[in-house]
Amino acid sequence: MGIPKFKTIHEVWQLIQKEARVQHESLTFLAPEFLKRSILDHDSFEAAFAFILSHKLSCHDAKVEHLRQHFHEALLANPKVLESISRDLQSYVQRDPASQQYYLPLLFYKGFHAIQVYRFSHLLWKAGNRFEAFFLQSKNSEVFDVDIHPAAKIGFAIFVDHGSGIVIGETAVVGNYISILHGVTLGGTGKQKGKRHPNIEDGVLLGAGAKVLGNVTVGKGAKIGAGSVVLVDIPDHCTAVGVPAKCVKNKLADDYAALKMDQGVYNDFDF
């Protein structure tokens, strides 16, 4: 399966506005101002997204206007982060049959929101502002039930379905075009120091409840079955299942399991 083409952020923003205008005409119990405040009153994707995320995270110690300004300025100063957010959003339409419109993940999907909170915390971490990075990590866990260490390295086109219960550790490295279902852990195995969390290469599908533990590598395009526990390296394009996980199918084609979202297991080998 080939890598999908991505729309520009301007094209995505135009589609979001169009979708919101159509929906605005058919609201029943929601106030019409909801879509106006969230999308239609803004002149750019980054302004709308900063508004949406700041309202979800605001609290007594982090006022909504301060968060909104910080997020907006961070997006303007970091176009690569803005592009990653755009590609994450497009991945929902490309991979999730329940997501045929762009404005719905933008407004409502906590898996999408959680990855973007991580992106802002990672910017703070790299800038040396670790206290506020940890604050965003804590709010991410509290509000979205997703706990991602700000030092983790995560690529673009990340599709997080549902999001609940996901944990990603400090030294984890996650590539591009990844699909992660609820309950996934990319964790350590004890008290080791240094590199102690997994490496997830491009195109990997991590099934619901999968646990990948320690400094192991899940190879390009691999699929980890739901509920599996990975304790050793997994080869490229392997389907691995079980506790501990073992390879039950080894594909020769250059496929990205994350893009197909086929969570079935088709055995080539005995357990």
SVG drawing of the C-alpha trace seen along z (x, -y; Angstrom):
<svg xmlns="http://www.w3.org/2000/svg" viewBox="-33 -36 55 61">
<polyline fill="none" stroke="black" stroke-width="0.4" points="0.0,0.0 1.5,-3.3 2.0,-6.3 -1.0,-8.6 -0.7,-12.2 -1.4,-15.0 -3.3,-18.2 -1.8,-21.5 -2.8,-23.1 -4.6,-25.7 -6.6,-23.1 -7.5,-21.3 -8.6,-24.6 -10.9,-25.4 -12.5,-21.9 -13.0,-22.3 -14.7,-25.7 -17.0,-24.3 -17.9,-21.3 -18.6,-23.6 -20.8,-25.9 -23.0,-23.0 -23.3,-21.6 -23.9,-25.1 -27.3,-25.1 -28.5,-21.9 -27.7,-22.2 -30.5,-21.3 -29.5,-21.5 -26.1,-23.1 -25.9,-26.8 -25.1,-28.1 -22.2,-30.0 -20.4,-26.7 -19.2,-26.3 -18.7,-30.0 -16.4,-30.3 -14.5,-27.1 -14.0,-27.3 -16.0,-29.9 -14.8,-33.0 -11.1,-32.2 -9.0,-33.1 -6.6,-30.2 -6.2,-26.6 -3.6,-27.4 -5.9,-30.1 -8.8,-27.7 -6.8,-24.8 -5.2,-27.0 -8.7,-28.1 -10.1,-24.5 -7.2,-23.0 -6.8,-25.8 -10.5,-25.5 -10.1,-21.7 -7.0,-22.2 -7.6,-25.4 -7.8,-25.4 -7.3,-27.7 -3.5,-27.7 -3.5,-27.9 -6.0,-30.4 -7.6,-29.8 -6.3,-33.0 -2.7,-32.3 -2.9,-28.8 -4.5,-30.0 -1.8,-32.6 1.0,-30.2 -0.3,-27.5 -0.9,-30.0 2.5,-31.5 4.1,-28.1 2.4,-27.0 3.5,-30.2 7.1,-29.7 7.2,-26.0 5.8,-25.3 7.0,-21.6 4.8,-21.0 1.9,-22.6 2.5,-20.3 2.7,-17.3 -0.7,-18.3 -2.2,-18.6 -0.9,-15.2 -2.2,-13.6 -5.6,-15.1 -5.7,-13.8 -4.8,-10.4 -8.1,-10.1 -10.0,-10.6 -7.6,-8.2 -7.7,-5.4 -10.8,-5.6 -14.1,-4.6 -15.9,-6.6 -14.1,-9.8 -15.2,-11.1 -14.9,-14.7 -12.0,-16.8 -13.8,-19.0 -14.9,-16.1 -11.5,-14.9 -10.5,-18.6 -13.3,-19.2 -14.0,-16.0 -11.4,-13.2 -9.3,-13.0 -6.7,-10.7 -6.0,-13.5 -5.9,-16.1 -3.6,-14.1 -0.9,-13.7 -1.0,-17.5 -0.7,-18.2 2.4,-16.0 3.8,-18.1 3.5,-21.3 5.0,-19.7 7.9,-18.4 8.6,-21.9 8.8,-23.1 11.1,-20.2 13.5,-20.9 13.5,-24.6 14.6,-23.6 11.2,-24.5 10.7,-21.1 8.4,-22.3 5.7,-23.5 6.4,-20.5 5.5,-18.2 2.5,-20.4 1.1,-19.7 1.9,-16.0 -0.1,-15.9 -3.0,-17.8 -2.9,-15.4 -3.2,-12.4 -6.0,-14.1 -8.1,-15.4 -7.5,-12.8 -6.3,-9.7 -3.1,-9.6 0.3,-9.8 3.2,-10.7 6.5,-11.8 7.6,-15.2 11.0,-13.8 9.6,-11.0 10.2,-11.4 7.1,-11.0 6.9,-11.5 4.0,-12.6 0.8,-11.0 0.0,-9.5 -3.5,-8.0 -4.6,-7.4 -7.9,-5.6 -9.9,-6.4 -6.7,-7.1 -7.8,-5.9 -5.0,-4.4 -2.1,-5.0 1.3,-5.3 4.6,-6.3 7.8,-6.5 10.6,-9.0 13.1,-7.4 10.5,-5.9 11.0,-6.7 8.0,-6.5 8.2,-6.9 5.9,-8.2 2.6,-6.7 1.8,-4.9 -1.6,-3.7 -2.1,-3.2 -5.3,-1.8 -6.4,-2.3 -4.5,-0.8 -1.1,-0.6 2.0,-0.9 5.5,-1.7 7.2,-1.2 10.3,-0.1 11.0,3.2 12.3,1.9 14.8,-0.6 17.3,-0.8 18.8,-4.1 19.5,-5.5 17.6,-4.1 15.0,-1.9 11.8,-2.3 10.9,-0.9 11.7,-2.1 8.6,-1.9 9.6,-2.2 7.5,-3.7 4.1,-2.1 3.5,-0.1 0.1,0.9 -0.2,1.3 -3.4,3.2 -5.6,2.4 -3.9,3.2 -0.5,4.1 2.5,3.7 6.0,3.1 8.5,3.1 12.2,2.3 14.7,1.1 13.4,3.2 12.6,2.4 9.3,3.0 10.3,3.1 8.9,1.1 5.3,2.0 4.8,4.6 1.5,5.4 1.3,6.1 -1.9,7.9 -4.3,6.8 -3.3,7.7 0.2,8.9 3.3,8.3 6.5,7.6 9.8,8.2 12.1,8.8 12.8,7.1 10.1,7.7 11.2,7.9 9.9,5.6 6.4,6.5 5.9,9.2 2.5,9.9 3.3,10.6 0.8,11.9 0.8,13.5 2.3,13.3 5.1,13.1 4.6,12.0 5.9,14.2 5.9,13.6 3.0,15.6 3.2,14.1 6.1,12.5 5.0,10.5 7.3,9.9 5.4,7.0 6.4,3.5 3.2,2.8 2.4,0.5 0.1,2.2 -0.8,-1.2 -2.3,-2.4 -4.4,0.7 -5.7,0.9 -6.4,4.7 -6.3,6.0 -6.9,9.7 -4.2,12.4 -3.5,14.8 -1.0,17.5 2.0,18.6 3.8,20.2 3.1,22.3 3.3,20.6"/>
</svg>
